[in-house]
Amino acid sequence: MKARRLATVVSLGAVLTPAGVVGLASSAAAAPTDCTITYGSNWAQSLCTGGTGQHRITMIQRHFLPEVGLIPCVGPWANVGQVSYTQCANHTIVSVFVSTQG
C-alpha cells in the first residue's frame, strides 16, 4: 500500500512540476510590449499596445542649479492601451524611459 501511495505522489509531482514551469514562463512573457515614448521639454508619456501588465514613464532632468541635482518626474502605472503621462519643469533632459511590470 505504501509503495502505491508513493508512486501516486511521484507521478503527481511529475505532472505538476512542468505545469508550474509553463505558468512562470507564460507570465514572464506577458509583460507589456510595443511601447512608444513621446516627450517635449517639460512632459513625457508612454503607451504600450501589446502584451499585458502595466507601464509607466520616467523623465530625468538636471536642475539649472547644480546643488539641486537631478529631478525625477514619474508618471503613474498605466494598463496596456492606456497612456502614462508626467509633467516636469523646463530643465535639461537627462533621460526618458519606460518601465514595465507583468
C-alpha positions as CSV (number, residue, x, y, z in Angstrom):
1,M,0.0,0.0,0.0
2,K,2.8,2.4,0.9
3,A,4.6,1.7,-2.5
4,R,1.4,2.5,-4.4
5,R,0.9,5.8,-2.5
6,L,4.5,6.8,-3.1
7,A,4.1,6.1,-6.8
8,T,1.0,8.3,-6.9
9,V,2.8,11.2,-5.2
10,V,5.8,10.9,-7.5
11,S,3.5,10.8,-10.6
12,L,1.5,13.7,-9.4
13,G,4.7,15.7,-8.8
14,A,5.9,14.9,-12.3
15,V,2.6,16.3,-13.7
16,L,2.5,19.4,-11.6
17,T,6.2,20.5,-12.0
18,P,6.0,21.1,-15.8
19,A,2.7,23.0,-15.3
20,G,4.4,25.3,-12.8
21,V,7.3,25.9,-15.1
22,V,5.0,26.7,-18.0
23,G,3.0,29.0,-15.8
24,L,6.1,31.0,-14.9
25,A,7.3,31.2,-18.5
26,S,3.9,32.5,-19.8
27,S,3.6,35.2,-17.1
28,A,7.1,36.4,-17.8
29,A,6.3,36.7,-21.5
30,A,3.1,38.7,-20.7
31,A,4.9,41.9,-19.9
32,P,3.8,45.0,-22.0
33,T,5.3,45.2,-25.5
34,D,5.2,47.6,-28.4
35,C,5.9,50.6,-26.1
36,T,6.4,54.1,-27.5
37,I,7.8,57.2,-25.8
38,T,6.8,60.7,-26.7
39,Y,8.2,63.8,-24.9
40,G,8.7,67.5,-25.0
41,S,10.8,69.9,-23.0
42,N,8.6,69.6,-19.9
43,W,6.4,66.5,-20.3
44,A,6.7,62.8,-21.3
45,Q,4.3,59.9,-22.0
46,S,4.4,56.2,-22.8
47,L,2.0,54.0,-24.5
48,C,2.3,50.2,-24.7
49,T,-0.1,48.4,-27.1
50,G,0.8,44.7,-26.7
51,G,1.1,42.1,-24.0
52,T,-0.4,42.5,-20.6
53,G,0.6,44.3,-17.4
54,Q,1.4,47.9,-16.7
55,H,3.9,50.5,-17.8
56,R,5.0,54.0,-16.6
57,I,7.1,56.8,-18.0
58,T,10.0,58.4,-16.2
59,M,11.8,61.6,-17.3
60,I,15.0,62.6,-15.5
61,Q,16.1,66.3,-15.7
62,R,19.1,68.2,-14.4
63,H,18.2,71.3,-12.4
64,F,19.8,74.5,-13.5
65,L,21.2,74.9,-10.0
66,P,24.0,72.2,-9.7
67,E,23.4,71.8,-6.0
68,V,19.8,70.7,-6.6
69,G,20.9,67.8,-8.8
70,L,18.6,65.5,-10.8
71,I,14.8,65.8,-10.9
72,P,12.9,62.6,-11.5
73,C,9.4,63.0,-13.0
74,V,7.5,59.7,-12.8
75,G,4.1,59.0,-14.3
76,P,1.5,56.7,-12.8
77,W,1.4,53.0,-13.7
78,A,-1.0,52.5,-16.6
79,N,-2.5,49.4,-18.1
80,V,-1.7,48.3,-21.7
81,G,-3.6,50.5,-24.1
82,Q,-3.6,53.5,-21.7
83,V,-1.1,56.4,-21.5
84,S,1.2,57.1,-18.6
85,Y,1.9,60.8,-18.6
86,T,4.1,63.1,-16.4
87,Q,4.8,66.8,-16.4
88,C,8.2,68.2,-15.4
89,A,9.9,71.6,-15.3
90,N,11.8,73.2,-18.1
91,H,15.3,71.9,-17.2
92,T,17.8,69.9,-19.3
93,I,16.5,66.4,-20.1
94,V,19.0,63.7,-19.0
95,S,16.9,60.6,-19.9
96,V,13.4,59.4,-20.7
97,F,12.4,55.7,-20.3
98,V,9.5,53.4,-19.8
99,S,9.3,50.8,-17.0
100,T,7.1,47.7,-17.3
101,Q,5.7,45.1,-14.9
102,G,3.8,42.0,-15.8
